[in-house]
Amino acid sequence: MAIYLSMQRVRFSSADGYEKFRVLFADVRRHLKPLPGFLHLTWWVHPDDPTWFNEVSFWTSKESDFGGALPDL
């Protein structure tokens, strides 16, 4: 089975932006789970730049990826 990765780089405009992101991100996976082709969603902090975050999702097909953008939830 092929697995496709989608990754978006995220930077925040304020110091509390990361905390706001964590609240929003905690709920996104629940909305993605029922979508066809969705496998996993995670995020990570770049080891060389603590202000650089990445959202990473894994899918079973390119068509399921919504072009890297989430659908209206």
Long-range contacts (C-beta under 8 A, 24 or more apart in sequence): 1-60, 2-60, 2-61, 3-39, 3-58, 3-59, 3-60, 4-58, 4-59, 4-60, 4-61, 4-62, 4-64, 4-65, 5-56, 5-57, 5-58, 5-59, 6-56, 6-57, 6-58, 6-59, 6-65, 6-68, 7-54, 7-55, 7-56, 7-57, 8-54, 8-55, 8-68, 9-52, 9-53, 9-54, 10-43, 10-52, 10-53, 10-54, 10-55, 11-51, 11-52, 11-53, 12-51, 12-53, 18-53, 21-53, 25-55, 28-70, 28-73, 31-70, 31-73, 32-57, 32-70, 35-64, 35-71, 36-64, 37-61, 37-63, 37-64, 37-65, 38-64
